[in-house]
Amino acid sequence: MDAVLVLLTGVAALGFATPLAIHAGFRAPRRPEQGSPADWGLSYREVTIPTEQGRQLFGWYMPAPDLEPAPAVVLLHGWGGNAEALLPLAPPLHAAGYHLLAFDARNHGRSEGAGHSSMVRFAADLENALEWLAHRPEIDDGRMALIGHSVGAAAGLLVASRSERLAAVVSLACFAHPGELMNTILGRKRVPQRLRRWVLRYIEWVIGASFRDIAPQQTIRRVDNPVLLVHGEHDATVPVADAEILYRNRSGDHVRLLRVPGAGHQSVEHLPEWAGTVGEFLTASLGGESHRNV
């Protein structure tokens, strides 16, 4: 009887410990910002954005010099990043007349925590940020775009697939399928294939969505507004083949693909090289005369 009790206790402990290990293994590292838009010569103010769970998101709002209704661009970091990640793109966009908002997703940077992080949560945070912008009188809420990196880009495609709020999406280093990406990561950690399947099903249960339904290779089929896919050819985290999958799954010619030679997954130093292309894309996508050429 004692042996049976020990065995049952061990099984129960394993069943309890495994989900804890999964949450710990996929917890996003929190890296508070070290600088600010002022380091890039930009005027800004710190803002807080409410979410549906009563949590507050931290952000930097950089209004354009001309405050009449003008387009806005949201900058959304990737996993473990923060609002500082895409600031190298901010100066030319700001000079072109765009209002800019860079914010931290929940559990990232200086935003409040809220349980687990996921692509679904990133998408919800983005929707809250867009709602916050849309209520500002200087924003033309019909001309709001996103520049998102990695999971931030995937979240942008998810939002754009179910809402007209985003008029354009610039996707940086986006993966094609979250389940396949996580399966690859678990494989690198030598997790057995059978256990990997269980882990992925558990994560789907936690986030309340199937990977297939939210996978960018599926959501991009439902995006009607312009999309620019930007991907480094030396990306070892998310191979450029993922961008090619997204491009093949596009529903029309409103989706473009830009491959960046020499760039990796976190190649911030390459951002200025294609800032002009992003500016041209946004000008063509958002239209109007309220902003100047990047």
Disulfide bonds with the S-S distance in Angstrom:
none
